[in-house]
Amino acid sequence: MTSDITTPDAPPVSGPRTATRLPAGGTTSRAPLGRLRRLAGGLGTVLLCLGTLLFVLPFLFTVVTSLRTAADVARSPLGLPHSLTLKNFSDAFSQIHYGPSTLNTVLITGLSCVAITVIGSLAAYPLARITQHWSTAVYRLFILGTSVPVFVVVAPLYLLMRDLGLLDTYAGVVCIYTALNLPVAVFFYTSFIRSIPVDLEEAAALDGCGAFRTFFTILLPLLRPVTSTLLTFVSLQIWNDLLVPLVFLQDPGKRTVMVNAYSFIDPHTVQPTTLFPAALLGVLPLLVIFVFFQRQVVAGMSAGAVKS
């Protein structure tokens, strides 16, 4: 007689869950990736330091050479200085007429920046808001003006300034700088105004504001970020420019600081102990302005890049 013997199911064996554990190769495969990232970060730091040195070393060489004597530079141009002196700066200060030439440069740069900002923003406002064929054509014409080099228009500008009686005047130089930098200003302002909502202008129109009042009370305060960026770019261009004041300002008392510093360049011989101090004195006001206003400049640039 046979009897069926039933055995209960065996309970599952409780033990370490090896099936759900990551394979050993999963953790080790991340190690090479982490090492590659650290290597890439270190390589980027090294390249950044090398790039910084490439920009800083010429400036340091200029400063050190300006403080050396002429005999020391002639004996070892790239060597370490044996003695330092400030006589080179005092000589360059007097020879380039630093005070009057700096005031001339500040006057020309300031008036040009004001004219470029006002005219450029007023011209960009209708080009950004009016969507017609003629406005697009005018905007493209302005953009085309950014590709015209100044050397091409020097001769026609000279004849024009002579016929208008603006040759050898501050007004003529300011007009030239305004015309040359106006396409850049229109490009900057048009792109920025297009990103401003039209609802602000419609609300101002409902309150009875006209086009000019809307622009000066609503839009102009919103243009501060792009204005700071534009002024930084234009100021550097005008301050360091040599061609326009050299050609259109014939009176030595009206020359800019860069033109007077250019007078130290001899086609036959170059004396670093006189040229380098003059060049450093020429860019010194820009460095001082940037040191005191770097927060405002950087804040304006970053504000223009972030949309709220």
C-alpha positions as CSV (number, residue, x, y, z in Angstrom):
1,M,0.0,0.0,0.0
2,T,1.5,3.2,-1.1
3,S,0.8,6.6,0.4
4,D,1.6,9.9,-1.2
5,I,3.8,11.8,1.1
6,T,3.5,15.6,0.6
7,T,6.3,17.7,1.8
8,P,5.8,21.4,2.4
9,D,7.6,23.8,0.2
10,A,11.0,24.8,1.5
11,P,11.2,28.4,2.7
12,P,13.5,30.6,0.7
13,V,17.0,30.6,1.9
14,S,17.8,33.8,3.6
15,G,21.3,34.9,2.7
16,P,23.2,37.7,1.1
17,R,21.5,39.2,-1.9
18,T,24.2,38.7,-4.4
19,A,21.9,39.0,-7.4
20,T,21.0,42.7,-6.8
21,R,24.6,43.8,-6.1
22,L,26.4,45.7,-8.7
23,P,29.1,43.8,-10.5
24,A,32.6,44.5,-9.5
25,G,33.4,46.0,-12.9
26,G,30.7,48.7,-12.4
27,T,32.6,50.5,-9.7
28,T,36.0,50.1,-11.3
29,S,34.8,51.5,-14.6
30,R,34.0,54.8,-13.0
31,A,37.6,55.2,-11.7
32,P,39.2,55.9,-15.1
33,L,36.4,58.3,-15.9
34,G,37.1,60.2,-12.7
35,R,40.8,60.3,-13.4
36,L,40.2,61.6,-16.9
37,R,38.0,64.4,-15.5
38,R,40.6,65.4,-12.9
39,L,43.3,65.2,-15.6
40,A,41.2,67.5,-17.9
41,G,40.6,69.9,-15.1
42,G,44.3,70.1,-14.3
43,L,45.2,70.5,-17.9
44,G,42.7,73.4,-18.2
45,T,44.2,75.0,-15.2
46,V,47.7,74.8,-16.7
47,L,46.5,76.2,-20.0
48,L,44.8,79.1,-18.2
49,C,48.0,79.9,-16.2
50,L,50.0,79.8,-19.4
51,G,47.5,82.1,-21.2
52,T,47.6,84.5,-18.2
53,L,51.4,84.6,-18.4
54,L,51.4,85.3,-22.1
55,F,49.3,88.4,-21.4
56,V,51.0,89.5,-18.2
57,L,54.7,89.0,-19.1
58,P,54.7,91.7,-21.9
59,F,53.2,94.2,-19.6
60,L,55.7,93.3,-16.8
61,F,58.5,93.6,-19.3
62,T,57.3,97.0,-20.4
63,V,57.1,98.2,-16.8
64,V,60.5,96.9,-15.8
65,T,62.2,98.3,-18.9
66,S,60.6,101.7,-18.3
67,L,62.3,101.7,-14.9
68,R,65.7,100.8,-16.2
69,T,68.5,103.1,-17.4
70,A,69.4,103.3,-21.0
71,A,72.9,101.8,-20.4
72,D,71.4,98.9,-18.4
73,V,69.0,98.1,-21.3
74,A,71.8,98.4,-23.9
75,R,74.0,96.0,-21.9
76,S,71.3,93.4,-21.3
77,P,67.9,94.0,-23.0
78,L,66.3,90.9,-21.6
79,G,68.3,90.6,-18.4
80,L,67.5,91.5,-14.8
81,P,67.7,95.2,-14.0
82,H,70.8,96.3,-12.0
83,S,69.3,99.7,-11.1
84,L,65.9,101.3,-11.2
85,T,65.0,104.9,-11.9
86,L,61.9,107.1,-12.4
87,K,63.7,109.6,-14.6
88,N,62.3,107.9,-17.7
89,F,58.7,108.7,-16.6
90,S,59.5,112.3,-15.7
91,D,61.2,112.9,-19.1
92,A,58.3,111.3,-21.0
93,F,55.8,113.3,-18.9
94,S,57.3,116.5,-19.9
95,Q,58.1,115.7,-23.5
96,I,54.6,114.4,-24.5
97,H,52.9,117.3,-22.6
98,Y,51.0,114.8,-20.6
99,G,48.6,117.1,-18.9
100,P,47.2,119.0,-21.9
101,S,47.2,115.9,-24.2
102,T,45.4,113.8,-21.6
103,L,42.7,116.5,-21.3
104,N,42.3,116.6,-25.1
105,T,41.9,112.9,-25.1
106,V,39.4,112.9,-22.3
107,L,37.4,115.7,-24.0
108,I,37.3,113.9,-27.4
109,T,36.5,110.5,-25.9
110,G,33.8,111.9,-23.6
111,L,32.0,113.9,-26.3
112,S,32.2,111.1,-28.8
113,C,30.8,108.6,-26.3
114,V,27.8,110.9,-25.5
115,A,27.1,111.5,-29.1
116,I,27.4,107.8,-30.0
117,T,25.1,106.7,-27.1
118,V,22.3,109.3,-27.8
119,I,22.3,109.1,-31.6
120,G,22.8,105.3,-31.6
121,S,19.9,104.6,-29.2
122,L,17.5,107.0,-30.9
123,A,18.3,105.4,-34.3
124,A,18.0,101.9,-33.0
125,Y,14.5,102.4,-31.4
126,P,12.5,102.7,-34.6
127,L,14.6,100.0,-36.3
128,A,13.8,97.6,-33.6
129,R,10.1,98.3,-33.4
130,I,9.1,99.0,-37.0
131,T,8.8,95.8,-39.0
132,Q,8.9,97.2,-42.5
133,H,11.1,96.5,-45.5
134,W,12.7,99.9,-45.4
135,S,13.6,99.5,-41.7
136,T,15.2,96.1,-42.4
137,A,17.2,97.6,-45.3
138,V,18.4,100.5,-43.2
139,Y,19.4,98.2,-40.4
140,R,21.4,96.0,-42.8
141,L,23.0,99.2,-44.2
142,F,24.2,100.0,-40.7
143,I,25.5,96.5,-40.2
144,L,27.4,96.9,-43.5
145,G,29.1,100.0,-42.1
146,T,30.8,97.9,-39.4
147,S,32.9,96.1,-42.0
148,V,34.2,99.3,-43.6
149,P,37.8,100.0,-42.5
150,V,38.7,103.5,-41.5
151,F,41.7,103.6,-43.9
152,V,39.3,103.5,-46.8
153,V,37.4,106.6,-45.8
154,V,40.3,108.8,-44.6
155,A,40.8,110.7,-47.8
156,P,37.0,111.5,-48.4
157,L,36.7,112.4,-44.7
158,Y,39.6,114.8,-45.0
159,L,38.1,116.6,-48.0
160,L,34.7,116.7,-46.3
161,M,36.1,118.2,-43.1
162,R,38.1,120.7,-45.1
163,D,35.1,121.9,-47.0
164,L,33.0,122.1,-43.9
165,G,35.6,124.1,-42.0
166,L,36.0,121.4,-39.3
167,L,39.6,120.4,-40.0
168,D,41.9,120.8,-37.0
169,T,38.9,121.1,-34.6
170,Y,37.6,119.0,-31.8
171,A,34.1,119.0,-33.4
172,G,35.4,117.5,-36.6
173,V,37.1,114.7,-34.7
174,V,34.1,114.0,-32.6
175,C,31.9,113.9,-35.7
176,I,34.3,111.4,-37.3
177,Y,34.3,109.1,-34.3
178,T,30.6,109.3,-34.0
179,A,30.1,108.3,-37.7
180,L,32.6,105.5,-37.5
181,N,31.2,103.9,-34.3
182,L,27.5,104.6,-35.0
183,P,26.9,101.2,-36.8
184,V,28.3,99.3,-33.8
185,A,26.0,101.3,-31.5
186,V,22.9,100.7,-33.7
187,F,23.7,96.9,-33.7
188,F,24.1,96.8,-29.9
189,Y,20.9,98.8,-29.1
190,T,18.7,97.2,-31.8
191,S,19.4,93.7,-30.6
192,F,18.8,94.7,-27.0
193,I,15.6,96.7,-27.6
194,R,14.1,93.8,-29.4
195,S,14.4,91.7,-26.3
196,I,12.4,94.3,-24.3
197,P,8.6,93.5,-24.1
198,V,6.4,95.8,-26.1
199,D,3.8,95.8,-23.3
200,L,5.8,98.4,-21.4
201,E,5.5,100.9,-24.3
202,E,1.8,100.0,-24.8
203,A,1.1,100.8,-21.1
204,A,3.0,104.1,-21.4
205,A,1.0,105.0,-24.5
206,L,-2.3,104.3,-22.6
207,D,-1.1,106.8,-20.0
208,G,-0.6,109.4,-22.7
209,C,3.1,109.2,-23.3
210,G,4.5,110.0,-26.7
211,A,7.3,108.3,-28.5
212,F,10.1,110.5,-27.2
213,R,8.8,110.5,-23.6
214,T,8.3,106.7,-23.7
215,F,11.9,106.3,-24.9
216,F,13.5,108.6,-22.4
217,T,11.4,107.5,-19.4
218,I,10.8,103.8,-20.0
219,L,13.4,102.4,-22.4
220,L,16.5,104.5,-21.7
221,P,16.8,103.3,-18.1
222,L,16.5,99.7,-19.3
223,L,19.4,100.2,-21.7
224,R,22.0,100.6,-18.9
225,P,23.6,97.1,-19.3
226,V,24.1,97.4,-23.1
227,T,25.2,101.1,-22.7
228,S,28.0,100.1,-20.2
229,T,29.2,97.4,-22.6
230,L,29.1,99.8,-25.6
231,L,30.9,102.6,-23.7
232,T,33.7,100.2,-22.6
233,F,34.2,99.1,-26.2
234,V,34.0,102.6,-27.8
235,S,36.2,104.2,-25.1
236,L,39.0,101.8,-25.7
237,Q,38.7,102.3,-29.5
238,I,38.8,106.1,-29.3
239,W,41.4,106.4,-26.6
240,N,43.9,104.1,-28.3
241,D,43.2,105.4,-31.8
242,L,46.2,107.0,-33.6
243,L,45.1,107.6,-37.2
244,V,42.2,110.0,-36.8
245,P,43.8,112.6,-34.4
246,L,47.1,112.3,-36.3
247,V,45.5,113.2,-39.7
248,F,42.7,115.6,-38.6
249,L,44.4,117.5,-35.7
250,Q,47.4,119.5,-37.0
251,D,47.8,121.8,-34.1
252,P,50.3,120.3,-31.6
253,G,48.3,121.8,-28.7
254,K,45.2,119.7,-29.7
255,R,47.0,116.4,-30.2
256,T,46.0,113.4,-28.0
257,V,48.2,111.5,-25.7
258,M,48.7,108.6,-28.1
259,V,49.8,110.9,-30.9
260,N,52.3,112.5,-28.7
261,A,53.6,109.1,-27.5
262,Y,53.9,108.1,-31.2
263,S,56.3,111.0,-31.7
264,F,58.9,108.9,-29.8
265,I,59.0,106.3,-32.6
266,D,62.0,106.9,-34.8
267,P,62.1,105.1,-38.2
268,H,65.8,104.4,-37.7
269,T,66.2,103.7,-34.0
270,V,63.8,102.9,-31.1
271,Q,64.7,103.8,-27.5
272,P,62.7,101.6,-25.1
273,T,63.4,103.7,-22.1
274,T,61.6,106.6,-23.7
275,L,58.9,104.8,-25.7
276,F,57.7,102.4,-23.0
277,P,57.1,105.1,-20.3
278,A,55.2,107.2,-22.8
279,A,53.0,104.3,-23.8
280,L,52.4,103.4,-20.1
281,L,51.5,107.0,-19.3
282,G,49.1,106.9,-22.3
283,V,47.1,103.9,-21.0
284,L,47.3,104.9,-17.3
285,P,44.0,106.9,-17.2
286,L,42.2,103.9,-18.7
287,L,43.6,101.6,-16.1
288,V,42.6,103.9,-13.3
289,I,39.1,104.2,-14.6
290,F,38.7,100.5,-15.0
291,V,40.1,99.8,-11.4
292,F,37.5,102.2,-9.9
293,F,34.6,101.3,-12.1
294,Q,35.2,97.6,-12.8
295,R,32.3,96.5,-10.6
296,Q,29.9,98.7,-12.6
297,V,31.3,97.5,-15.9
298,V,31.1,93.8,-15.0
299,A,27.7,94.2,-13.5
300,G,26.4,95.9,-16.6
301,M,27.8,93.2,-18.9
302,S,26.4,90.4,-16.7
303,A,23.0,92.1,-16.5
304,G,22.8,92.3,-20.2
305,A,23.5,88.6,-20.5
306,V,20.8,87.4,-18.1
307,K,17.1,87.7,-18.9
308,S,14.8,88.1,-15.9
